[in-house]
Amino acid sequence: MAKESVKARQIKREKLVKKYLKKRMLLKKKKDYEGLQKLPKNSCPVRLRNRCFLTGRARGFIRFYGISRIKFRELASKGYIPGVKKSSW
């Protein structure tokens, strides 16, 4: 499980990206790279990391479900994810 500070930082970055999205697109269209440099670093979408919304884990992230592989297996085993069952052969 990720530290609370790491989760909070990620949420803060997501808010900044959302806030400056239109301004960033406008500056890119104008090719005003100096204006882009003046925007906050964390407003760049590249700095975002895919994280499990349950635990905050960054690695082993399953994009379709938005959770880590560990939580996915746990929830699938309990039957909480519809249409998913453990395979055996």
PDB file of N, CA, C and O in Angstrom:
ATOM      1  N   MET A   1       0.835  -1.178   0.000  1.00  0.00           N
ATOM      2  CA  MET A   1       0.000   0.000   0.000  1.00  0.00           C
ATOM      3  C   MET A   1       0.888   1.254   0.000  1.00  0.00           C
ATOM      4  O   MET A   1       1.844   1.364   0.768  1.00  0.00           O
ATOM      5  N   ALA A   2       0.542   2.174  -0.873  1.00  0.00           N
ATOM      6  CA  ALA A   2       1.328   3.397  -0.991  1.00  0.00           C
ATOM      7  C   ALA A   2       1.082   4.322   0.196  1.00  0.00           C
ATOM      8  O   ALA A   2       0.039   4.273   0.847  1.00  0.00           O
ATOM      9  N   LYS A   3       2.078   5.165   0.456  1.00  0.00           N
ATOM     10  CA  LYS A   3       1.932   6.136   1.544  1.00  0.00           C
ATOM     11  C   LYS A   3       0.855   7.154   1.191  1.00  0.00           C
ATOM     12  O   LYS A   3       0.622   7.451   0.019  1.00  0.00           O
ATOM     13  N   GLU A   4       0.220   7.669   2.199  1.00  0.00           N
ATOM     14  CA  GLU A   4      -0.856   8.651   1.989  1.00  0.00           C
ATOM     15  C   GLU A   4      -0.339   9.910   1.291  1.00  0.00           C
ATOM     16  O   GLU A   4      -1.059  10.536   0.513  1.00  0.00           O
ATOM     17  N   SER A   5       0.905  10.272   1.573  1.00  0.00           N
ATOM     18  CA  SER A   5       1.468  11.470   0.952  1.00  0.00           C
ATOM     19  C   SER A   5       1.636  11.278  -0.561  1.00  0.00           C
ATOM     20  O   SER A   5       1.462  12.224  -1.329  1.00  0.00           O
ATOM     21  N   VAL A   6       1.972  10.065  -0.982  1.00  0.00           N
ATOM     22  CA  VAL A   6       2.134   9.772  -2.407  1.00  0.00           C
ATOM     23  C   VAL A   6       0.778   9.837  -3.104  1.00  0.00           C
ATOM     24  O   VAL A   6       0.664  10.372  -4.206  1.00  0.00           O
ATOM     25  N   LYS A   7      -0.241   9.292  -2.457  1.00  0.00           N
ATOM     26  CA  LYS A   7      -1.596   9.341  -3.017  1.00  0.00           C
ATOM     27  C   LYS A   7      -2.073  10.792  -3.121  1.00  0.00           C
ATOM     28  O   LYS A   7      -2.663  11.183  -4.128  1.00  0.00           O
ATOM     29  N   ALA A   8      -1.820  11.575  -2.094  1.00  0.00           N
ATOM     30  CA  ALA A   8      -2.246  12.971  -2.074  1.00  0.00           C
ATOM     31  C   ALA A   8      -1.539  13.774  -3.170  1.00  0.00           C
ATOM     32  O   ALA A   8      -2.148  14.628  -3.814  1.00  0.00           O
ATOM     33  N   ARG A   9      -0.262  13.493  -3.371  1.00  0.00           N
ATOM     34  CA  ARG A   9       0.508  14.176  -4.406  1.00  0.00           C
ATOM     35  C   ARG A   9      -0.061  13.866  -5.792  1.00  0.00           C
ATOM     36  O   ARG A   9      -0.145  14.747  -6.648  1.00  0.00           O
ATOM     37  N   GLN A  10      -0.447  12.611  -6.003  1.00  0.00           N
ATOM     38  CA  GLN A  10      -1.025  12.201  -7.275  1.00  0.00           C
ATOM     39  C   GLN A  10      -2.350  12.929  -7.528  1.00  0.00           C
ATOM     40  O   GLN A  10      -2.612  13.380  -8.643  1.00  0.00           O
ATOM     41  N   ILE A  11      -3.168  13.038  -6.506  1.00  0.00           N
ATOM     42  CA  ILE A  11      -4.455  13.726  -6.630  1.00  0.00           C
ATOM     43  C   ILE A  11      -4.238  15.206  -6.951  1.00  0.00           C
ATOM     44  O   ILE A  11      -4.960  15.789  -7.760  1.00  0.00           O
ATOM     45  N   LYS A  12      -3.238  15.801  -6.307  1.00  0.00           N
ATOM     46  CA  LYS A  12      -2.907  17.204  -6.551  1.00  0.00           C
ATOM     47  C   LYS A  12      -2.459  17.404  -8.005  1.00  0.00           C
ATOM     48  O   LYS A  12      -2.835  18.385  -8.647  1.00  0.00           O
ATOM     49  N   ARG A  13      -1.657  16.472  -8.513  1.00  0.00           N
ATOM     50  CA  ARG A  13      -1.207  16.547  -9.900  1.00  0.00           C
ATOM     51  C   ARG A  13      -2.388  16.436 -10.862  1.00  0.00           C
ATOM     52  O   ARG A  13      -2.462  17.166 -11.851  1.00  0.00           O
ATOM     53  N   GLU A  14      -3.317  15.513 -10.565  1.00  0.00           N
ATOM     54  CA  GLU A  14      -4.484  15.336 -11.432  1.00  0.00           C
ATOM     55  C   GLU A  14      -5.304  16.620 -11.518  1.00  0.00           C
ATOM     56  O   GLU A  14      -5.789  16.982 -12.590  1.00  0.00           O
ATOM     57  N   LYS A  15      -5.457  17.307 -10.387  1.00  0.00           N
ATOM     58  CA  LYS A  15      -6.199  18.566 -10.367  1.00  0.00           C
ATOM     59  C   LYS A  15      -5.493  19.632 -11.200  1.00  0.00           C
ATOM     60  O   LYS A  15      -6.139  20.368 -11.947  1.00  0.00           O
ATOM     61  N   LEU A  16      -4.161  19.716 -11.072  1.00  0.00           N
ATOM     62  CA  LEU A  16      -3.395  20.703 -11.834  1.00  0.00           C
ATOM     63  C   LEU A  16      -3.468  20.434 -13.331  1.00  0.00           C
ATOM     64  O   LEU A  16      -3.594  21.365 -14.126  1.00  0.00           O
ATOM     65  N   VAL A  17      -3.388  19.169 -13.714  1.00  0.00           N
ATOM     66  CA  VAL A  17      -3.462  18.809 -15.133  1.00  0.00           C
ATOM     67  C   VAL A  17      -4.810  19.242 -15.694  1.00  0.00           C
ATOM     68  O   VAL A  17      -4.888  19.804 -16.787  1.00  0.00           O
ATOM     69  N   LYS A  18      -5.865  18.976 -14.938  1.00  0.00           N
ATOM     70  CA  LYS A  18      -7.205  19.341 -15.373  1.00  0.00           C
ATOM     71  C   LYS A  18      -7.366  20.860 -15.482  1.00  0.00           C
ATOM     72  O   LYS A  18      -7.995  21.367 -16.411  1.00  0.00           O
ATOM     73  N   LYS A  19      -6.786  21.572 -14.515  1.00  0.00           N
ATOM     74  CA  LYS A  19      -6.900  23.032 -14.469  1.00  0.00           C
ATOM     75  C   LYS A  19      -6.225  23.697 -15.672  1.00  0.00           C
ATOM     76  O   LYS A  19      -6.782  24.626 -16.257  1.00  0.00           O
ATOM     77  N   TYR A  20      -5.042  23.232 -16.040  1.00  0.00           N
ATOM     78  CA  TYR A  20      -4.239  23.879 -17.079  1.00  0.00           C
ATOM     79  C   TYR A  20      -4.366  23.214 -18.446  1.00  0.00           C
ATOM     80  O   TYR A  20      -3.613  23.562 -19.356  1.00  0.00           O
ATOM     81  N   LEU A  21      -5.286  22.274 -18.625  1.00  0.00           N
ATOM     82  CA  LEU A  21      -5.407  21.540 -19.878  1.00  0.00           C
ATOM     83  C   LEU A  21      -5.679  22.457 -21.071  1.00  0.00           C
ATOM     84  O   LEU A  21      -4.986  22.377 -22.084  1.00  0.00           O
ATOM     85  N   LYS A  22      -6.679  23.320 -20.955  1.00  0.00           N
ATOM     86  CA  LYS A  22      -7.034  24.211 -22.075  1.00  0.00           C
ATOM     87  C   LYS A  22      -5.917  25.195 -22.379  1.00  0.00           C
ATOM     88  O   LYS A  22      -5.596  25.437 -23.543  1.00  0.00           O
ATOM     89  N   LYS A  23      -5.322  25.766 -21.331  1.00  0.00           N
ATOM     90  CA  LYS A  23      -4.243  26.734 -21.508  1.00  0.00           C
ATOM     91  C   LYS A  23      -3.036  26.071 -22.187  1.00  0.00           C
ATOM     92  O   LYS A  23      -2.404  26.659 -23.064  1.00  0.00           O
ATOM     93  N   ARG A  24      -2.732  24.848 -21.770  1.00  0.00           N
ATOM     94  CA  ARG A  24      -1.609  24.100 -22.335  1.00  0.00           C
ATOM     95  C   ARG A  24      -1.846  23.819 -23.819  1.00  0.00           C
ATOM     96  O   ARG A  24      -0.935  23.966 -24.634  1.00  0.00           O
ATOM     97  N   MET A  25      -3.069  23.416 -24.168  1.00  0.00           N
ATOM     98  CA  MET A  25      -3.380  23.134 -25.572  1.00  0.00           C
ATOM     99  C   MET A  25      -3.285  24.395 -26.427  1.00  0.00           C
ATOM    100  O   MET A  25      -2.796  24.350 -27.556  1.00  0.00           O
ATOM    101  N   LEU A  26      -3.753  25.521 -25.886  1.00  0.00           N
ATOM    102  CA  LEU A  26      -3.700  26.796 -26.594  1.00  0.00           C
ATOM    103  C   LEU A  26      -2.244  27.218 -26.839  1.00  0.00           C
ATOM    104  O   LEU A  26      -1.892  27.646 -27.938  1.00  0.00           O
ATOM    105  N   LEU A  27      -1.413  27.095 -25.814  1.00  0.00           N
ATOM    106  CA  LEU A  27       0.003  27.466 -25.952  1.00  0.00           C
ATOM    107  C   LEU A  27       0.719  26.552 -26.943  1.00  0.00           C
ATOM    108  O   LEU A  27       1.583  27.011 -27.690  1.00  0.00           O
ATOM    109  N   LYS A  28       0.375  25.278 -26.959  1.00  0.00           N
ATOM    110  CA  LYS A  28       0.994  24.350 -27.908  1.00  0.00           C
ATOM    111  C   LYS A  28       0.592  24.692 -29.338  1.00  0.00           C
ATOM    112  O   LYS A  28       1.405  24.611 -30.258  1.00  0.00           O
ATOM    113  N   LYS A  29      -0.675  25.076 -29.514  1.00  0.00           N
ATOM    114  CA  LYS A  29      -1.169  25.443 -30.843  1.00  0.00           C
ATOM    115  C   LYS A  29      -0.431  26.666 -31.367  1.00  0.00           C
ATOM    116  O   LYS A  29      -0.086  26.738 -32.546  1.00  0.00           O
ATOM    117  N   LYS A  30      -0.190  27.638 -30.469  1.00  0.00           N
ATOM    118  CA  LYS A  30       0.526  28.868 -30.845  1.00  0.00           C
ATOM    119  C   LYS A  30       2.033  28.642 -30.949  1.00  0.00           C
ATOM    120  O   LYS A  30       2.763  29.503 -31.441  1.00  0.00           O
ATOM    121  N   LYS A  31       2.489  27.489 -30.488  1.00  0.00           N
ATOM    122  CA  LYS A  31       3.916  27.143 -30.419  1.00  0.00           C
ATOM    123  C   LYS A  31       4.674  28.123 -29.529  1.00  0.00           C
ATOM    124  O   LYS A  31       5.802  28.519 -29.826  1.00  0.00           O
ATOM    125  N   ASP A  32       4.027  28.502 -28.432  1.00  0.00           N
ATOM    126  CA  ASP A  32       4.617  29.402 -27.440  1.00  0.00           C
ATOM    127  C   ASP A  32       5.266  28.548 -26.348  1.00  0.00           C
ATOM    128  O   ASP A  32       4.667  28.289 -25.304  1.00  0.00           O
ATOM    129  N   TYR A  33       6.483  28.126 -26.606  1.00  0.00           N
ATOM    130  CA  TYR A  33       7.160  27.213 -25.688  1.00  0.00           C
ATOM    131  C   TYR A  33       7.635  27.908 -24.418  1.00  0.00           C
ATOM    132  O   TYR A  33       7.780  27.267 -23.377  1.00  0.00           O
ATOM    133  N   GLU A  34       7.876  29.211 -24.496  1.00  0.00           N
ATOM    134  CA  GLU A  34       8.254  29.950 -23.286  1.00  0.00           C
ATOM    135  C   GLU A  34       7.073  30.030 -22.329  1.00  0.00           C
ATOM    136  O   GLU A  34       7.243  29.946 -21.113  1.00  0.00           O
ATOM    137  N   GLY A  35       5.887  30.192 -22.877  1.00  0.00           N
ATOM    138  CA  GLY A  35       4.676  30.203 -22.062  1.00  0.00           C
ATOM    139  C   GLY A  35       4.436  28.854 -21.403  1.00  0.00           C
ATOM    140  O   GLY A  35       3.982  28.781 -20.261  1.00  0.00           O
ATOM    141  N   LEU A  36       4.745  27.794 -22.129  1.00  0.00           N
ATOM    142  CA  LEU A  36       4.608  26.438 -21.560  1.00  0.00           C
ATOM    143  C   LEU A  36       5.580  26.228 -20.405  1.00  0.00           C
ATOM    144  O   LEU A  36       5.255  25.570 -19.417  1.00  0.00           O
ATOM    145  N   GLN A  37       6.773  26.793 -20.543  1.00  0.00           N
ATOM    146  CA  GLN A  37       7.789  26.662 -19.497  1.00  0.00           C
ATOM    147  C   GLN A  37       7.341  27.322 -18.189  1.00  0.00           C
ATOM    148  O   GLN A  37       7.741  26.899 -17.104  1.00  0.00           O
ATOM    149  N   LYS A  38       6.515  28.354 -18.303  1.00  0.00           N
ATOM    150  CA  LYS A  38       6.092  29.102 -17.115  1.00  0.00           C
ATOM    151  C   LYS A  38       4.968  28.411 -16.345  1.00  0.00           C
ATOM    152  O   LYS A  38       4.694  28.757 -15.196  1.00  0.00           O
ATOM    153  N   LEU A  39       4.317  27.433 -16.980  1.00  0.00           N
ATOM    154  CA  LEU A  39       3.269  26.688 -16.281  1.00  0.00           C
ATOM    155  C   LEU A  39       3.898  25.814 -15.194  1.00  0.00           C
ATOM    156  O   LEU A  39       5.078  25.477 -15.291  1.00  0.00           O
ATOM    157  N   PRO A  40       3.139  25.441 -14.166  1.00  0.00           N
ATOM    158  CA  PRO A  40       3.691  24.571 -13.115  1.00  0.00           C
ATOM    159  C   PRO A  40       4.125  23.211 -13.679  1.00  0.00           C
ATOM    160  O   PRO A  40       3.492  22.679 -14.591  1.00  0.00           O
ATOM    161  N   LYS A  41       5.200  22.664 -13.130  1.00  0.00           N
ATOM    162  CA  LYS A  41       5.718  21.381 -13.599  1.00  0.00           C
ATOM    163  C   LYS A  41       4.666  20.274 -13.512  1.00  0.00           C
ATOM    164  O   LYS A  41       4.523  19.460 -14.424  1.00  0.00           O
ATOM    165  N   ASN A  42       3.945  20.262 -12.412  1.00  0.00           N
ATOM    166  CA  ASN A  42       2.990  19.186 -12.187  1.00  0.00           C
ATOM    167  C   ASN A  42       1.719  19.321 -13.018  1.00  0.00           C
ATOM    168  O   ASN A  42       0.834  18.471 -12.924  1.00  0.00           O
ATOM    169  N   SER A  43       1.612  20.366 -13.823  1.00  0.00           N
ATOM    170  CA  SER A  43       0.450  20.508 -14.694  1.00  0.00           C
ATOM    171  C   SER A  43       0.635  19.739 -16.004  1.00  0.00           C
ATOM    172  O   SER A  43      -0.271  19.693 -16.836  1.00  0.00           O
ATOM    173  N   CYS A  44       1.795  19.147 -16.178  1.00  0.00           N
ATOM    174  CA  CYS A  44       2.080  18.364 -17.375  1.00  0.00           C
ATOM    175  C   CYS A  44       1.518  16.942 -17.199  1.00  0.00           C
ATOM    176  O   CYS A  44       1.816  16.286 -16.201  1.00  0.00           O
ATOM    177  N   PRO A  45       0.710  16.461 -18.156  1.00  0.00           N
ATOM    178  CA  PRO A  45       0.100  15.138 -18.002  1.00  0.00           C
ATOM    179  C   PRO A  45       1.101  13.987 -17.983  1.00  0.00           C
ATOM    180  O   PRO A  45       0.767  12.890 -17.535  1.00  0.00           O
ATOM    181  N   VAL A  46       2.308  14.216 -18.457  1.00  0.00           N
ATOM    182  CA  VAL A  46       3.330  13.169 -18.463  1.00  0.00           C
ATOM    183  C   VAL A  46       3.745  12.787 -17.042  1.00  0.00           C
ATOM    184  O   VAL A  46       4.195  11.666 -16.806  1.00  0.00           O
ATOM    185  N   ARG A  47       3.596  13.699 -16.113  1.00  0.00           N
ATOM    186  CA  ARG A  47       4.006  13.452 -14.734  1.00  0.00           C
ATOM    187  C   ARG A  47       3.013  12.588 -13.947  1.00  0.00           C
ATOM    188  O   ARG A  47       3.307  12.159 -12.831  1.00  0.00           O
ATOM    189  N   LEU A  48       1.836  12.336 -14.536  1.00  0.00           N
ATOM    190  CA  LEU A  48       0.858  11.481 -13.870  1.00  0.00           C
ATOM    191  C   LEU A  48       1.303  10.023 -13.948  1.00  0.00           C
ATOM    192  O   LEU A  48       1.988   9.616 -14.886  1.00  0.00           O
ATOM    193  N   ARG A  49       0.907   9.264 -12.961  1.00  0.00           N
ATOM    194  CA  ARG A  49       1.251   7.844 -12.893  1.00  0.00           C
ATOM    195  C   ARG A  49      -0.040   7.060 -12.708  1.00  0.00           C
ATOM    196  O   ARG A  49      -0.903   7.456 -11.924  1.00  0.00           O
ATOM    197  N   ASN A  50      -0.174   5.956 -13.422  1.00  0.00           N
ATOM    198  CA  ASN A  50      -1.341   5.106 -13.216  1.00  0.00           C
ATOM    199  C   ASN A  50      -1.216   4.429 -11.861  1.00  0.00           C
ATOM    200  O   ASN A  50      -0.242   3.722 -11.602  1.00  0.00           O
ATOM    201  N   ARG A  51      -2.193   4.643 -11.006  1.00  0.00           N
ATOM    202  CA  ARG A  51      -2.171   4.067  -9.669  1.00  0.00           C
ATOM    203  C   ARG A  51      -3.484   3.368  -9.370  1.00  0.00           C
ATOM    204  O   ARG A  51      -4.545   3.786  -9.834  1.00  0.00           O
ATOM    205  N   CYS A  52      -3.401   2.306  -8.595  1.00  0.00           N
ATOM    206  CA  CYS A  52      -4.585   1.587  -8.133  1.00  0.00           C
ATOM    207  C   CYS A  52      -5.395   2.535  -7.258  1.00  0.00           C
ATOM    208  O   CYS A  52      -4.851   3.151  -6.342  1.00  0.00           O
ATOM    209  N   PHE A  53      -6.699   2.655  -7.536  1.00  0.00           N
ATOM    210  CA  PHE A  53      -7.486   3.601  -6.753  1.00  0.00           C
ATOM    211  C   PHE A  53      -7.840   3.040  -5.379  1.00  0.00           C
ATOM    212  O   PHE A  53      -8.323   3.781  -4.523  1.00  0.00           O
ATOM    213  N   LEU A  54      -7.612   1.755  -5.153  1.00  0.00           N
ATOM    214  CA  LEU A  54      -7.878   1.176  -3.833  1.00  0.00           C
ATOM    215  C   LEU A  54      -6.663   1.288  -2.914  1.00  0.00           C
ATOM    216  O   LEU A  54      -6.791   1.663  -1.748  1.00  0.00           O
ATOM    217  N   THR A  55      -5.485   0.962  -3.445  1.00  0.00           N
ATOM    218  CA  THR A  55      -4.283   0.910  -2.610  1.00  0.00           C
ATOM    219  C   THR A  55      -3.256   1.986  -2.926  1.00  0.00           C
ATOM    220  O   THR A  55      -2.440   2.331  -2.071  1.00  0.00           O
ATOM    221  N   GLY A  56      -3.285   2.520  -4.144  1.00  0.00           N
ATOM    222  CA  GLY A  56      -2.290   3.508  -4.546  1.00  0.00           C
ATOM    223  C   GLY A  56      -1.056   2.886  -5.156  1.00  0.00           C
ATOM    224  O   GLY A  56      -0.097   3.590  -5.471  1.00  0.00           O
ATOM    225  N   ARG A  57      -1.066   1.571  -5.326  1.00  0.00           N
ATOM    226  CA  ARG A  57       0.082   0.870  -5.904  1.00  0.00           C
ATOM    227  C   ARG A  57       0.278   1.286  -7.363  1.00  0.00           C
ATOM    228  O   ARG A  57      -0.689   1.356  -8.122  1.00  0.00           O
ATOM    229  N   ALA A  58       1.531   1.563  -7.760  1.00  0.00           N
ATOM    230  CA  ALA A  58       1.821   2.057  -9.096  1.00  0.00           C
ATOM    231  C   ALA A  58       2.196   0.931 -10.060  1.00  0.00           C
ATOM    232  O   ALA A  58       1.992   1.054 -11.268  1.00  0.00           O
ATOM    233  N   ARG A  59       2.732  -0.140  -9.544  1.00  0.00           N
ATOM    234  CA  ARG A  59       3.165  -1.230 -10.422  1.00  0.00           C
ATOM    235  C   ARG A  59       2.091  -2.301 -10.514  1.00  0.00           C
ATOM    236  O   ARG A  59       1.293  -2.475  -9.593  1.00  0.00           O
ATOM    237  N   GLY A  60       2.077  -3.016 -11.632  1.00  0.00           N
ATOM    238  CA  GLY A  60       1.101  -4.076 -11.822  1.00  0.00           C
ATOM    239  C   GLY A  60      -0.309  -3.526 -11.958  1.00  0.00           C
ATOM    240  O   GLY A  60      -1.266  -4.117 -11.458  1.00  0.00           O
ATOM    241  N   PHE A  61      -0.433  -2.399 -12.633  1.00  0.00           N
ATOM    242  CA  PHE A  61      -1.712  -1.709 -12.783  1.00  0.00           C
ATOM    243  C   PHE A  61      -2.460  -2.269 -13.991  1.00  0.00           C
ATOM    244  O   PHE A  61      -1.899  -2.337 -15.084  1.00  0.00           O
ATOM    245  N   ILE A  62      -3.718  -2.670 -13.808  1.00  0.00           N
ATOM    246  CA  ILE A  62      -4.558  -3.141 -14.903  1.00  0.00           C
ATOM    247  C   ILE A  62      -5.456  -1.975 -15.298  1.00  0.00           C
ATOM    248  O   ILE A  62      -6.382  -1.613 -14.573  1.00  0.00           O
ATOM    249  N   ARG A  63      -5.169  -1.398 -16.456  1.00  0.00           N
ATOM    250  CA  ARG A  63      -5.811  -0.155 -16.875  1.00  0.00           C
ATOM    251  C   ARG A  63      -7.330  -0.285 -17.015  1.00  0.00           C
ATOM    252  O   ARG A  63      -8.064   0.620 -16.619  1.00  0.00           O
ATOM    253  N   PHE A  64      -7.807  -1.399 -17.573  1.00  0.00           N
ATOM    254  CA  PHE A  64      -9.236  -1.568 -17.811  1.00  0.00           C
ATOM    255  C   PHE A  64     -10.047  -1.493 -16.525  1.00  0.00           C
ATOM    256  O   PHE A  64     -11.145  -0.935 -16.506  1.00  0.00           O
ATOM    257  N   TYR A  65      -9.503  -2.055 -15.456  1.00  0.00           N
ATOM    258  CA  TYR A  65     -10.205  -2.066 -14.178  1.00  0.00           C
ATOM    259  C   TYR A  65      -9.783  -0.940 -13.237  1.00  0.00           C
ATOM    260  O   TYR A  65     -10.514  -0.609 -12.304  1.00  0.00           O
ATOM    261  N   GLY A  66      -8.621  -0.355 -13.471  1.00  0.00           N
ATOM    262  CA  GLY A  66      -8.149   0.747 -12.640  1.00  0.00           C
ATOM    263  C   GLY A  66      -7.601   0.310 -11.301  1.00  0.00           C
ATOM    264  O   GLY A  66      -7.506   1.112 -10.371  1.00  0.00           O
ATOM    265  N   ILE A  67      -7.235  -0.974 -11.194  1.00  0.00           N
ATOM    266  CA  ILE A  67      -6.706  -1.493  -9.936  1.00  0.00           C
ATOM    267  C   ILE A  67      -5.440  -2.295 -10.196  1.00  0.00           C
ATOM    268  O   ILE A  67      -5.139  -2.644 -11.338  1.00  0.00           O
ATOM    269  N   SER A  68      -4.708  -2.583  -9.139  1.00  0.00           N
ATOM    270  CA  SER A  68      -3.473  -3.354  -9.269  1.00  0.00           C
ATOM    271  C   SER A  68      -3.790  -4.833  -9.430  1.00  0.00           C
ATOM    272  O   SER A  68      -4.903  -5.275  -9.145  1.00  0.00           O
ATOM    273  N   ARG A  69      -2.810  -5.587  -9.883  1.00  0.00           N
ATOM    274  CA  ARG A  69      -2.990  -7.018 -10.129  1.00  0.00           C
ATOM    275  C   ARG A  69      -3.338  -7.770  -8.850  1.00  0.00           C
ATOM    276  O   ARG A  69      -4.071  -8.759  -8.884  1.00  0.00           O
ATOM    277  N   ILE A  70      -2.814  -7.304  -7.734  1.00  0.00           N
ATOM    278  CA  ILE A  70      -3.043  -7.975  -6.456  1.00  0.00           C
ATOM    279  C   ILE A  70      -4.503  -7.815  -6.031  1.00  0.00           C
ATOM    280  O   ILE A  70      -5.161  -8.788  -5.664  1.00  0.00           O
ATOM    281  N   LYS A  71      -4.998  -6.584  -6.083  1.00  0.00           N
ATOM    282  CA  LYS A  71      -6.393  -6.328  -5.727  1.00  0.00           C
ATOM    283  C   LYS A  71      -7.336  -6.974  -6.731  1.00  0.00           C
ATOM    284  O   LYS A  71      -8.412  -7.450  -6.366  1.00  0.00           O
ATOM    285  N   PHE A  72      -6.925  -6.990  -8.013  1.00  0.00           N
ATOM    286  CA  PHE A  72      -7.752  -7.626  -9.032  1.00  0.00           C
ATOM    287  C   PHE A  72      -7.951  -9.103  -8.709  1.00  0.00           C
ATOM    288  O   PHE A  72      -9.071  -9.610  -8.764  1.00  0.00           O
ATOM    289  N   ARG A  73      -6.871  -9.784  -8.376  1.00  0.00           N
ATOM    290  CA  ARG A  73      -6.949 -11.219  -8.065  1.00  0.00           C
ATOM    291  C   ARG A  73      -7.811 -11.456  -6.831  1.00  0.00           C
ATOM    292  O   ARG A  73      -8.622 -12.381  -6.786  1.00  0.00           O
ATOM    293  N   GLU A  74      -7.620 -10.606  -5.839  1.00  0.00           N
ATOM    294  CA  GLU A  74      -8.375 -10.723  -4.595  1.00  0.00           C
ATOM    295  C   GLU A  74      -9.877 -10.539  -4.841  1.00  0.00           C
ATOM    296  O   GLU A  74     -10.686 -11.332  -4.361  1.00  0.00           O
ATOM    297  N   LEU A  75     -10.245  -9.504  -5.582  1.00  0.00           N
ATOM    298  CA  LEU A  75     -11.648  -9.221  -5.864  1.00  0.00           C
ATOM    299  C   LEU A  75     -12.269 -10.262  -6.797  1.00  0.00           C
ATOM    300  O   LEU A  75     -13.438 -10.618  -6.647  1.00  0.00           O
ATOM    301  N   ALA A  76     -11.481 -10.747  -7.761  1.00  0.00           N
ATOM    302  CA  ALA A  76     -11.985 -11.760  -8.687  1.00  0.00           C
ATOM    303  C   ALA A  76     -12.229 -13.083  -7.955  1.00  0.00           C
ATOM    304  O   ALA A  76     -13.201 -13.781  -8.243  1.00  0.00           O
ATOM    305  N   SER A  77     -11.369 -13.417  -7.032  1.00  0.00           N
ATOM    306  CA  SER A  77     -11.530 -14.655  -6.266  1.00  0.00           C
ATOM    307  C   SER A  77     -12.788 -14.615  -5.405  1.00  0.00           C
ATOM    308  O   SER A  77     -13.461 -15.629  -5.223  1.00  0.00           O
ATOM    309  N   LYS A  78     -13.095 -13.437  -4.881  1.00  0.00           N
ATOM    310  CA  LYS A  78     -14.293 -13.285  -4.050  1.00  0.00           C
ATOM    311  C   LYS A  78     -15.559 -13.163  -4.901  1.00  0.00           C
ATOM    312  O   LYS A  78     -16.670 -13.233  -4.376  1.00  0.00           O
ATOM    313  N   GLY A  79     -15.392 -12.979  -6.220  1.00  0.00           N
ATOM    314  CA  GLY A  79     -16.538 -12.880  -7.117  1.00  0.00           C
ATOM    315  C   GLY A  79     -17.121 -11.486  -7.218  1.00  0.00           C
ATOM    316  O   GLY A  79     -18.272 -11.328  -7.624  1.00  0.00           O
ATOM    317  N   TYR A  80     -16.348 -10.470  -6.858  1.00  0.00           N
ATOM    318  CA  TYR A  80     -16.843  -9.094  -6.909  1.00  0.00           C
ATOM    319  C   TYR A  80     -16.737  -8.456  -8.287  1.00  0.00           C
ATOM    320  O   TYR A  80     -17.351  -7.419  -8.541  1.00  0.00           O
ATOM    321  N   ILE A  81     -15.951  -9.077  -9.190  1.00  0.00           N
ATOM    322  CA  ILE A  81     -15.816  -8.534 -10.539  1.00  0.00           C
ATOM    323  C   ILE A  81     -16.634  -9.420 -11.473  1.00  0.00           C
ATOM    324  O   ILE A  81     -16.279 -10.579 -11.687  1.00  0.00           O
ATOM    325  N   PRO A  82     -17.723  -8.895 -12.031  1.00  0.00           N
ATOM    326  CA  PRO A  82     -18.592  -9.713 -12.861  1.00  0.00           C
ATOM    327  C   PRO A  82     -17.904 -10.173 -14.157  1.00  0.00           C
ATOM    328  O   PRO A  82     -17.182  -9.411 -14.800  1.00  0.00           O
ATOM    329  N   GLY A  83     -18.145 -11.414 -14.511  1.00  0.00           N
ATOM    330  CA  GLY A  83     -17.604 -11.957 -15.777  1.00  0.00           C
ATOM    331  C   GLY A  83     -16.184 -12.458 -15.667  1.00  0.00           C
ATOM    332  O   GLY A  83     -15.613 -12.898 -16.665  1.00  0.00           O
ATOM    333  N   VAL A  84     -15.598 -12.406 -14.495  1.00  0.00           N
ATOM    334  CA  VAL A  84     -14.211 -12.860 -14.312  1.00  0.00           C
ATOM    335  C   VAL A  84     -14.222 -14.059 -13.400  1.00  0.00           C
ATOM    336  O   VAL A  84     -14.799 -14.027 -12.313  1.00  0.00           O
ATOM    337  N   LYS A  85     -13.564 -15.143 -13.860  1.00  0.00           N
ATOM    338  CA  LYS A  85     -13.429 -16.316 -12.998  1.00  0.00           C
ATOM    339  C   LYS A  85     -12.035 -16.885 -13.163  1.00  0.00           C
ATOM    340  O   LYS A  85     -11.366 -16.655 -14.170  1.00  0.00           O
ATOM    341  N   LYS A  86     -11.616 -17.616 -12.178  1.00  0.00           N
ATOM    342  CA  LYS A  86     -10.278 -18.198 -12.183  1.00  0.00           C
ATOM    343  C   LYS A  86     -10.241 -19.314 -13.218  1.00  0.00           C
ATOM    344  O   LYS A  86     -11.116 -20.179 -13.251  1.00  0.00           O
ATOM    345  N   SER A  87      -9.222 -19.280 -14.055  1.00  0.00           N
ATOM    346  CA  SER A  87      -9.115 -20.308 -15.096  1.00  0.00           C
ATOM    347  C   SER A  87      -8.375 -21.509 -14.568  1.00  0.00           C
ATOM    348  O   SER A  87      -7.521 -21.397 -13.689  1.00  0.00           O
ATOM    349  N   SER A  88      -8.710 -22.655 -15.111  1.00  0.00           N
ATOM    350  CA  SER A  88      -7.983 -23.892 -14.778  1.00  0.00           C
ATOM    351  C   SER A  88      -8.046 -24.805 -15.979  1.00  0.00           C
ATOM    352  O   SER A  88      -9.031 -24.805 -16.717  1.00  0.00           O
ATOM    353  N   TRP A  89      -6.993 -25.588 -16.179  1.00  0.00           N
ATOM    354  CA  TRP A  89      -6.965 -26.512 -17.307  1.00  0.00           C
ATOM    355  C   TRP A  89      -6.270 -27.782 -16.939  1.00  0.00           C
ATOM    356  O   TRP A  89      -6.151 -28.684 -17.769  1.00  0.00           O
TER     357      TRP A  89
END
